[in-house]
Amino acid sequence: MFAKIKQAFFTDSLTIEWDRITPDPLKFVLKNDKGEVCTTLETTPSHNQKYFNWRGLNDLPYGRYFLELSGTEGDQLLKLVKRV
């Protein structure tokens, strides 16, 4: 599964899209630029779902982040920036 972020910056939510429908559970880990885990989310996509909107990220400080996406087909790392 190949995932992408709709935009490389975010304020209070993040939209993650993947290239095909998967019934497998997904895990998202958001880390700051020091490698510290800031928040995690595990979800199982509903039928025919190819995106997920991760809300509630407004309490995170501004700066650079890395999003680790884990699924049954492997891991992926994406760079992000939280802006004002």
C-alpha positions as CSV (number, residue, x, y, z in Angstrom):
1,M,0.0,0.0,0.0
2,F,1.3,3.4,-0.9
3,A,0.1,6.3,1.1
4,K,0.3,10.1,0.7
5,I,-0.6,13.2,2.5
6,K,-3.0,15.6,0.8
7,Q,-0.7,18.5,1.9
8,A,2.7,18.5,3.5
9,F,1.6,21.0,6.2
10,F,-1.2,20.9,8.7
11,T,-2.8,22.9,11.5
12,D,-5.3,20.8,13.4
13,S,-6.0,17.9,11.1
14,L,-4.3,15.7,8.5
15,T,-5.8,13.8,5.5
16,I,-4.0,10.6,4.7
17,E,-4.9,8.9,1.4
18,W,-3.8,5.4,0.2
19,D,-3.7,4.0,-3.3
20,R,-6.1,1.0,-2.9
21,I,-8.8,-0.2,-0.5
22,T,-7.5,-2.3,2.3
23,P,-9.4,-4.2,5.1
24,D,-6.2,-4.5,7.1
25,P,-5.6,-2.4,10.3
26,L,-3.4,0.7,9.9
27,K,-1.3,2.4,12.5
28,F,-0.2,6.1,12.3
29,V,2.6,7.4,14.5
30,L,3.4,11.1,14.5
31,K,6.9,12.0,15.8
32,N,8.6,15.3,16.3
33,D,11.9,16.2,14.7
34,K,13.7,14.7,17.7
35,G,12.1,11.3,17.1
36,E,9.8,11.5,20.1
37,V,6.3,10.0,19.7
38,C,3.7,12.8,19.9
39,T,0.6,10.8,19.2
40,T,-0.5,7.5,17.7
41,L,-3.7,6.3,16.0
42,E,-4.8,2.8,15.0
43,T,-7.7,2.3,12.7
44,T,-9.3,-0.3,10.5
45,P,-10.6,1.4,7.3
46,S,-14.3,0.9,6.6
47,H,-15.5,-0.8,3.4
48,N,-14.3,1.2,0.2
49,Q,-12.4,3.8,2.3
50,K,-9.2,5.1,0.7
51,Y,-8.5,8.0,3.0
52,F,-8.6,9.0,6.6
53,N,-8.9,12.4,8.2
54,W,-6.9,12.5,11.5
55,R,-8.4,15.3,13.6
56,G,-7.5,16.8,17.0
57,L,-3.9,17.7,16.3
58,N,-4.3,21.3,17.3
59,D,-2.5,20.8,20.7
60,L,0.8,19.9,19.0
61,P,3.5,22.6,18.9
62,Y,4.4,24.1,15.6
63,G,7.4,22.6,13.8
64,R,8.6,19.6,11.7
65,Y,7.1,16.1,12.1
66,F,7.5,12.6,10.7
67,L,4.5,10.4,10.1
68,E,5.1,6.7,10.2
69,L,2.4,4.6,8.5
70,S,2.4,0.9,9.3
71,G,0.2,-1.8,7.7
72,T,0.5,-5.4,6.8
73,E,2.4,-4.6,3.6
74,G,5.2,-2.6,5.3
75,D,6.0,0.8,6.7
76,Q,6.3,4.3,5.1
77,L,7.7,7.5,6.5
78,L,6.4,11.0,5.4
79,K,7.7,14.5,6.4
80,L,5.3,17.1,7.6
81,V,5.2,20.6,9.0
82,K,2.7,22.1,11.5
83,R,2.0,25.7,10.7
84,V,0.0,28.5,12.3
